[in-house]
Amino acid sequence: MIVAAVILMGVASFAQTKIGFVDSQLILQQLPIAIKAQGDLDALTNKWSAHIDSLSKELQNDYANYQKNAKTYDKTKLESEQKRLVAKQQII
């Protein structure tokens, strides 16, 4: 009898267990602070992307000038320009 009561109490407690699922992505898409944070992140990403594009174009121009003028450089200037271009490329 006691065993049956314990079993029935266990079954009753399982019957009250509820499982729910939360779509956190949907919540974050609608949360005002998350929308603002995403906008700020997008703006920062665009800013850095534009900066990297600018540096890449500058490096391409510098390299073109280097190739055009390399024949006129002495050995010291040539090595200096090569190091400068490599350093600039590593920044990108």
N, C-alpha and C positions, 0 to 999 in steps of 0.2 A: 504494500500500500504506500509506504513512504517512497519506495523506488518509483512507483508510478507517478506520485505527486511531483517528485523532482524532475522526472522526464517531461511531464506536462508543463511544468514551469519553464523548462528549457525551450520547449517548442513554442510556448507563448512569447518568450523573449525574442526568438528568431522571427516570428511573424510580424513583430513591430519594427524590424530593421528595414530601413529604406535606403535605397541607393540612388544617388542623383548624379547627373553629369553637368558640368559647367563648360560652356564654350568661352574660354577666356579670351580667345582672339576676337570674338564678337563684342565682348565687353570692352576690351581695350580699344576697339575701333570706334566705340560710341562714347567713351569717357573723355570729357573735355580736356583734361590735363594730358591725356595720352595723345590726343589729336594735336595739341600744341607742341608737345615734345617731338612728335613725328615731323611736324612742320619745321621746327628748329633744326632737327637732324638733317632733313632734306636741304635746308638752306646752307648749313655748314658743309654738307657733302658737295653741293654745287660750287660753293666758294673754293673749297680745296681742289676740286676737279679743274676749275678754271685756272687756279694758280699753277697746278701741275702742267696743264696745257700751255700756259704762258712760258713756263720754264723749259718745256720741251721745244717750243718754237725758238726760244732764245738760244738754246743749245744747238739746234740745227743751223741757225744763222751763224753762230760762232764757228761751228765746224766748217761750214761753207767758206767763211772768210779764212779760216786756217788753211784749208786746202788751196785756196786761191793764192794765198801769200806765203805758203810754206817754202817755196823755192827762194824767196828773198830773205828768209830768216837765217841768222847764224845758228850754230849748234846750241848755244845757251838759250836763245829765244825760242827755238824749236822745242827743246825739252820743257821749257817753262810753259809754253802754250799747250803742249800735250798734257802736262800735269794739271793745268787749269781745266782743260776739257774733261779729263777723267774725274776730277773732283766734282765738277758741275754735274756730270752724269750720275755720280754716286748719290748726289743729293736727291735727284729725281727718283 
